[in-house]
Amino acid sequence: MIRKLCFLLIGLLAALCALKAITSAKARRAEAPVAAAPQPAAQPLVGDALHVHYQPWQPFAGHDPISGRDGYCLDIIRRIFPGATLAYDEHPTDAALIAHVSDSPECALVTLGKHPDLAGCPQSKTPIAHYAITVISPRSSRWAYDGPESLETIRLAYSRSYLDAPLVAEHWAKHKDDPARALLLPDDTTVADWLPRALKGECDAIVLTLAAARWDADNSNLVLRDDFRDAGIVQMVPLYLTLSPKDPAFAAAVLEEFEAGMARLEADGTLARLRALYFPHGDAR
């Protein structure tokens, strides 16, 4: 009888030890970190092959030498197409730049909107940003912008760069044969070249972007600060991602990726944060 009780106790102890071992193993498995499911590798984007041309005269659209940042538009391009090449544009004229982009399937622009010289070039449906077109006038002049009709009372000067502003394009189409009303400035001139012409009375006002006017007034061009004033914002003009027409399939794929990227950046609040960073005065909208 005693022998049977001993065997029974031994069996119970063995069962308890086995149960304890099983419970401990389960506890260890529960405490162990769960291995993350393998994530699929990010698919390369067609747009990563882009060479995006930019110009420094539009700090909001290209590299800003004042702040050292790459600018709102290029910041967005980097976020959507992290592999894209940002190419500082050294073409002497807009016409030369557009010709180069048109002949190069991998090229794109961010500094021009719906410009007449870009007819036939695929463009994004969603603007990257909006920028302010303004007119500056000599301080000695009493003229100020007061609606489109006020442009009919002066001789207005602008370069082809600003023909992406519909109001400016309409003015040029209407007055291009009348040198007393419109002065189209050569592409290879700078703002500094234009200003003395206005001071000499060759024109009453010059079209610029608001960003370029502020840049010159605050940082580089004392003539503008001393002798000129901002005569008023004419129009807010959209900037589009513009591609070469050479490879329609490539352009269509890039623009599809761009639209998806813009929607993502809008939804997650990135665009709002970048607008607040780059456009504290609201110039982007």
Salt bridges, closest charged atoms under 4 A:
ASP70 OD1 - HIS63 ND1 3.09
ASP70 OD2 - ARG78 NE 3.18
ASP75 OD1 - ARG79 NE 2.87
ASP89 OD1 - HIS91 ND1 2.61
ASP117 OD2 - HIS115 ND1 3.85
ASP117 OD1 - ARG160 NH2 2.74
GLU152 OE1 - LYS174 NZ 3.66
GLU152 OE1 - HIS175 NE2 2.86
GLU152 OE1 - ARG181 NH2 3.30
GLU202 OE1 - ARG197 NE 2.98
GLU266 OE2 - ARG275 NH2 3.52
ASP283 OD2 - ARG214 NH1 2.52
